[in-house]
């Protein structure tokens, strides 16, 4: 064999080896990415449940205060009408 053929064969073998190792490493990175995305999804689901459990009481308190405010304004409007009739 000629020296050129030997160099070409060695080059092809080394390039093929590097490509195979890179492919295996890329597959491992994709597996880790899938695990990371799954963990992130679980964290986001937990945050969603915490947020909804916090927002429900705050919403009910807000509705109670708005009802109290509306009732108080109706109560004031009765007294204002009574005061205007006396004048």
MOHU-V817934 format. One record per residue. N is the residue number from 1. SS is DSSP state (~ for helix, > for strand, _ for the rest). Layout:
[[N:SS] [N:SS]]
This chain:
[[1:_] [2:_] [3:~] [4:~] [5:~] [6:~] [7:~] [8:~] [9:~] [10:~] [11:~] [12:~] [13:~] [14:~] [15:~] [16:~] [17:~] [18:~] [19:~] [20:~] [21:~] [22:~] [23:~] [24:~] [25:~] [26:~] [27:~] [28:~] [29:~] [30:~] [31:~] [32:~] [33:~] [34:~] [35:~] [36:~] [37:~] [38:~] [39:~] [40:~] [41:~] [42:~] [43:~] [44:~] [45:~] [46:~] [47:~] [48:~] [49:~] [50:~] [51:~] [52:~] [53:~] [54:~] [55:~] [56:~] [57:~] [58:~] [59:~] [60:~] [61:~] [62:~] [63:~] [64:~] [65:~] [66:~] [67:~] [68:~] [69:~] [70:~] [71:~] [72:~] [73:~] [74:~] [75:~] [76:~] [77:~] [78:~] [79:~] [80:~] [81:~] [82:~] [83:~] [84:~] [85:~] [86:~] [87:_]]
